[in-house]
Amino acid sequence: MLRAVPGARPLLTEMGITVQPYDIDFAAHVNNVVYVRWIEDLRIELMRRHCPMQALVEGGMAAVVADTHIRYKKPVRLFDAPVGRVWSSELGKVSCMLHAEIAVDGQVCAEAVQRVMFVDMNTMKALRSPQELRDSFMLQNTTIEEESGQ
């Protein structure tokens, strides 16, 4: 397993987010389910930048979300300009632990942790994490390699 040095943010991917009128709920802030979509957008962008998704899919591999945990800290409203960030803290043999945050004006409004598994699209059995992703993880950060775990 590859682990990031404490404080490091391997595979860091950042992007601006546009709050749409249909994202707003009756309490006049972004509905909680919208954050899940934003985190998915961030995960897809991270994969696009660090691992060619088309080649993975053509090779029969998919990145499947196994767990998502979100902590809502502050509401995002219609005219806010949130920024999303996602990075990996661990890259195991068959899974990747992602951390994400949504911030407005530098204040974190939501934090999330997501575990992604790499699977064969036909059998849904676990596959080894993509080498391109492992290479990018190692190139960008000092890591500690461990043999135990996933």
KELO-114929 format. One record per residue: residue number from 1; residue in one letter; x negated, y negated, z negated of N, C-alpha, C in turn. Coordinates in pm, whole numbers, padded with zeros to 5 digits. Atoms other than C-alpha are relative to their C-alpha. Layout:
residues N
REC   n res  neast nnorth    nup caeast canorth   caup  ceast cnorth    cup
REC NUM   a      X      Y      Z      X       Y      Z      X      Y      Z
...
This chain:
residues 150
REC   n res  neast nnorth    nup caeast canorth   caup  ceast cnorth    cup
REC   1   m -00085  00117  00000  00000   00000  00000 -00090 -00124  00000
REC   2   l  00068  00129  00000 -00119  -00350  00077  00078 -00095 -00089
REC   3   r -00062  00098  00089 -00050  -00607 -00192 -00072 -00133  00016
REC   4   a  00059  00133 -00009 -00104  -00978 -00168 -00064 -00037 -00133
REC   5   v  00061  00056  00118 -00336  -01146 -00410  00103 -00093 -00064
REC   6   p -00099  00088  00065 -00125  -01330 -00672 -00006 -00143  00055
REC   7   g -00011  00136 -00053 -00004  -01660 -00531 -00010 -00009  00152
REC   8   a  00011  00001 -00146 -00072  -01563 -00168  00137  00026  00062
REC   9   r -00126 -00020 -00072  00207  -01559  00090 -00029  00056  00139
REC  10   p  00029 -00060 -00131  00108  -01315  00366  00122 -00005  00092
REC  11   l -00103  00004 -00105  00309  -01343  00690  00094 -00119 -00016
REC  12   l -00086  00115  00025  00446  -01680  00578  00059 -00053  00131
REC  13   t -00075  00052 -00114  00710  -01797  00823  00096 -00104 -00054
REC  14   e -00084  00109  00045  00893  -02126  00788  00080 -00052  00118
REC  15   m -00082  00058 -00105  01179  -02275  00985  00109 -00088 -00060
REC  16   g -00110  00086  00039  01433  -02552  00961  00133  00070  00020
REC  17   i -00134 -00059 -00006  01796  -02460  00907  00101 -00112  00018
REC  18   t -00107  00097 -00019  02099  -02648  01033  00125  00050 -00071
REC  19   v -00125 -00033  00068  02403  -02646  00806  00114 -00037  00094
REC  20   q -00113  00021 -00089  02712  -02607  01022  00127 -00026 -00083
REC  21   p -00125  00023  00074  03060  -02728  00920  00069  00131 -00041
REC  22   y -00064 -00127  00035  03183  -02366  00926 -00075  00077 -00109
REC  23   d  00074 -00062  00110  02915  -02275  00665  00053 -00043 -00136
REC  24   i -00045  00061  00125  03094  -02485  00402  00127  00068 -00049
REC  25   d -00120 -00062  00057  03347  -02328  00166  00087 -00105 -00071
REC  26   f -00096  00093  00062  03633  -02481 -00032 -00061 -00082 -00114
REC  27   a  00067  00075  00107  03390  -02596 -00305 -00094 -00107  00056
REC  28   a  00077  00104 -00071  03221  -02826 -00046 -00150  00026  00000
REC  29   h  00142 -00034 -00017  02891  -02639 -00039 -00009  00128  00083
REC  30   v  00021 -00117 -00086  02739  -02358  00169  00049  00126 -00072
REC  31   n -00052 -00126  00053  02919  -02028  00115 -00115  00098 -00023
REC  32   n  00107 -00094  00036  02705  -01758 -00049 -00036  00096  00112
REC  33   v  00028 -00097 -00106  02738  -01522  00246 -00088 -00061  00110
REC  34   v  00081  00067 -00101  02573  -01781  00472 -00149  00015 -00032
REC  35   y  00140 -00018  00039  02249  -01748  00274 -00052  00135  00050
REC  36   v  00040 -00132 -00050  02240  -01379  00371 -00034 -00011  00149
REC  37   r  00027  00019 -00143  02260  -01480  00739 -00131 -00077  00019
REC  38   w  00124  00078 -00011  01984  -01739  00690 -00122  00087 -00031
REC  39   i  00111 -00089  00034  01763  -01477  00525 -00025  00100  00112
REC  40   e  00016 -00087 -00118  01828  -01244  00819 -00070 -00075  00113
REC  41   d  00066  00081 -00103  01731  -01524  01058 -00149 -00015 -00031
REC  42   l  00140  00014  00040  01408  -01574  00861 -00076  00131  00021
REC  43   r  00064 -00131 -00018  01329  -01201  00862 -00025  00029  00147
REC  44   i  00015 -00023 -00144  01386  -01178  01236 -00111 -00088  00057
REC  45   e  00105  00090 -00047  01162  -01481  01294 -00137  00049 -00046
REC  46   l  00127 -00056  00049  00887  -01328  01076 -00043  00116  00088
REC  47   m  00033 -00115 -00085  00903  -01006  01278 -00038 -00047  00140
REC  48   r  00031  00050 -00134  00906  -01200  01606 -00142 -00055  00006
REC  49   r  00132  00063  00001  00592  -01390  01509 -00115  00099 -00027
REC  50   h  00109 -00086  00046  00395  -01101  01360  00004  00142  00055
REC  51   c -00012 -00137 -00048  00517  -00783  01529  00099  00000  00116
REC  52   p -00090  00008 -00116  00663  -00753  01880  00122  00092 -00014
REC  53   m -00122 -00077  00025  01022  -00644  01810  00046  00078  00122
REC  54   q -00044 -00072 -00120  01097  -00551  02170 -00076  00130  00015
REC  55   a  00081 -00122 -00010  00810  -00301  02171  00044  00101 -00106
REC  56   l -00047 -00091  00104  00934  -00156  01841  00129  00070  00041
REC  57   v -00130 -00055 -00040  01288  -00112  01969 -00016  00096  00118
REC  58   e  00023 -00089 -00114  01168   00033  02299 -00068  00129 -00043
REC  59   g  00065 -00119  00054  00957   00275  02093  00089  00078 -00096
REC  60   g -00095 -00072  00084  01265   00379  01895 -00007 -00033 -00148
REC  61   m  00012  00039  00141  01181   00196  01571  00088 -00119 -00030
REC  62   a -00080  00114  00046  01404  -00037  01373 -00044 -00037 -00141
REC  63   a  00020  00049  00136  01351  -00250  01065  00138 -00013 -00063
REC  64   v -00132 -00007  00062  01647  -00177  00837 -00008 -00055 -00142
REC  65   v -00002  00057  00134  01733  -00377  00527  00054  00105 -00097
REC  66   a -00041 -00097  00102  01749  -00147  00223  00059 -00069 -00123
REC  67   d -00048  00075  00118  01805  -00406 -00053 -00014 -00149  00027
REC  68   t  00010  00146  00000  01876  -00777 -00077  00051 -00051 -00134
REC  69   h -00040  00062  00127  01887  -00972 -00403 -00022 -00150  00015
REC  70   i  00006  00145 -00016  01965  -01344 -00401  00033 -00066 -00134
REC  71   r -00028  00083  00117  01949  -01594 -00684  00031 -00140  00050
REC  72   y -00044  00134 -00042  02147  -01912 -00620 -00034 -00098 -00112
REC  73   k  00046  00092  00103  01992  -02207 -00802  00064 -00138  00008
REC  74   k -00054  00134 -00022  02139  -02522 -00649  00078  00004  00131
REC  75   p -00078 -00005 -00124  02411  -02579 -00388 -00064 -00077  00115
REC  76   v  00037  00071 -00123  02331  -02675 -00030  00130 -00054  00057
REC  77   r -00121  00066 -00050  02579  -02919  00122 -00012 -00031  00149
REC  78   l -00012  00017 -00144  02688  -03012  00473 -00111 -00082  00064
REC  79   f  00097  00086 -00068  02442  -03291  00553 -00143  00018 -00050
REC  80   d  00136 -00033  00044  02140  -03137  00379 -00079  00055  00118
REC  81   a  00090 -00055 -00102  01840  -03031  00587 -00090  00106 -00064
REC  82   p  00080 -00103  00068  01725  -02703  00433 -00114  00053  00087
REC  83   v  00113 -00068 -00062  01397  -02535  00513 -00006  00139 -00060
REC  84   g  00011 -00137  00047  01366  -02159  00492 -00143  00050  00013
REC  85   r  00133 -00063 -00003  01047  -01969  00411  00016  00146 -00036
REC  86   v  00002 -00142  00034  00982  -01597  00408 -00144  00048  00010
REC  87   w  00134 -00058 -00001  00667  -01397  00334  00008  00139 -00061
REC  88   s  00006 -00135  00054  00560  -01050  00228 -00096  00006 -00117
REC  89   s  00089 -00021  00115  00416  -00953 -00108 -00061  00139  00003
REC  90   e  00047 -00138 -00010  00375  -00584 -00028  00036  00058  00136
REC  91   l -00027 -00072 -00123  00346  -00377  00284 -00044  00143 -00023
REC  92   g  00027 -00140  00030  00374  -00007  00217 -00003  00085  00125
REC  93   k  00007 -00094 -00112  00357   00302  00433  00125 -00008  00088
REC  94   v -00125  00000 -00076  00724   00280  00533  00092 -00118 -00032
REC  95   s -00086  00111  00038  00856  -00040  00377 -00080 -00127 -00020
REC  96   c  00059  00132  00016  00791  -00408  00333  00087 -00077 -00099
REC  97   m -00073  00082  00095  00887  -00633  00042 -00012 -00145  00045
REC  98   l -00004  00138 -00046  00993  -00978  00161  00057 -00090 -00110
REC  99   h -00050  00102  00091  01048  -01291 -00045  00041 -00119  00086
REC 100   a -00047  00114 -00078  01248  -01584  00085  00049 -00108 -00095
REC 101   e -00058  00112  00074  01349  -01926 -00034  00060 -00098  00098
REC 102   i -00065  00108 -00074  01581  -02194  00093 -00017 -00124 -00087
REC 103   a  00027  00122  00077  01478  -02545 -00014  00055 -00123  00072
REC 104   v -00042  00131 -00051  01613  -02897  00031 -00083 -00104 -00072
REC 105   d  00086  00105  00056  01377  -03190 -00020 -00098  00056 -00102
REC 106   g  00100 -00061  00086  01125  -02955 -00178  00054  00074 -00121
REC 107   q -00060 -00071  00112  01369  -02817 -00435  00060  00132  00048
REC 108   v -00049 -00132 -00038  01438  -02444 -00413  00146  00013 -00042
REC 109   c -00144 -00015  00024  01813  -02386 -00382  00041  00147 -00014
REC 110   a -00028 -00143  00009  01806  -02008 -00340 -00130  00076  00019
REC 111   e  00115 -00090 -00012  01548  -01732 -00382  00054  00138  00031
REC 112   a -00045 -00135 -00034  01576  -01384 -00236 -00118  00094  00009
REC 113   v  00095 -00108 -00021  01391  -01056 -00234  00071  00104  00084
REC 114   q -00060 -00096 -00093  01452  -00807  00043 -00100  00112  00027
REC 115   r  00083 -00114 -00035  01316  -00456  00097  00045  00050  00135
REC 116   v -00027 -00042 -00136  01291  -00354  00460 -00070  00134  00024
REC 117   m  00055 -00132 -00035  01238   00006  00574 -00015  00009  00151
REC 118   f  00021 -00024 -00143  01101   00110  00911  00046  00142  00029
REC 119   v -00062 -00130 -00025  01302   00395  01061  00005  00032  00149
REC 120   d -00025 -00049 -00136  01342   00605  01374  00146 -00030  00032
REC 121   m -00137  00040 -00034  01652   00468  01550  00092  00119  00027
REC 122   n -00084 -00116 -00030  01773   00816  01649  00029  00085 -00123
REC 123   t -00016 -00089  00114  01716   01010  01329  00023 -00074 -00131
REC 124   m -00005  00084  00120  01714   00722  01075 -00097  00047 -00109
REC 125   k  00105 -00041  00094  01411   00887  00912 -00109 -00106 -00003
REC 126   a  00103  00101  00020  01135   00670  00774 -00118  00020  00094
REC 127   l  00120  00001 -00084  00845   00576  01001 -00104 -00089 -00066
REC 128   r  00111  00082  00052  00506   00427  00919  00020 -00145  00044
REC 129   s -00013  00142 -00033  00511   00048  00906 -00088 -00033  00121
REC 130   p  00071  00031 -00124  00397  -00106  01236 -00143 -00051 -00025
REC 131   q  00140  00040  00015  00022  -00145  01274 -00020 -00149  00023
REC 132   e  00012  00143 -00026  00065  -00495  01418  00032 -00082 -00125
REC 133   l -00040  00069  00122  00238  -00602  01098 -00108  00016 -00107
REC 134   r  00108 -00026  00096 -00032  -00440  00882 -00123 -00086  00034
REC 135   d  00117  00079 -00043 -00306  -00609  01086  00020 -00147 -00032
REC 136   s -00029  00141  00026 -00140  -00950  01057 -00004 -00028 -00150
REC 137   f  00001  00013  00146 -00088  -00902  00682 -00143 -00010 -00050
REC 138   m  00138 -00004  00047 -00456  -00819  00632 -00082 -00119  00051
REC 139   l  00076  00112 -00056 -00589  -01093  00862  00027 -00131 -00073
REC 140   q -00039  00129  00057 -00400  -01373  00693 -00034 -00015 -00147
REC 141   n  00014  00009  00145 -00472  -01286  00333 -00099  00102 -00054
REC 142   t  00079 -00097  00072 -00707  -01120  00096  00098  00094 -00068
REC 143   t -00094 -00096  00056 -00536  -00802 -00012 -00072  00104 -00084
REC 144   i  00049 -00111  00080 -00581  -00520 -00256  00067  00125  00057
REC 145   e -00057 -00122 -00058 -00535  -00177 -00096  00016  00103 -00111
REC 146   e -00027 -00107  00095 -00375   00091 -00308  00052  00119  00076
REC 147   e -00045 -00121 -00068 -00306   00447 -00210  00135  00049 -00051
REC 148   s -00126 -00048  00056 -00006   00507 -00437  00117 -00081  00052
REC 149   g -00123  00073 -00037  00353   00405 -00366  00029  00010  00148
REC 150   q -00042 -00004 -00141  00518   00331 -00035 -00077 -00104  00072
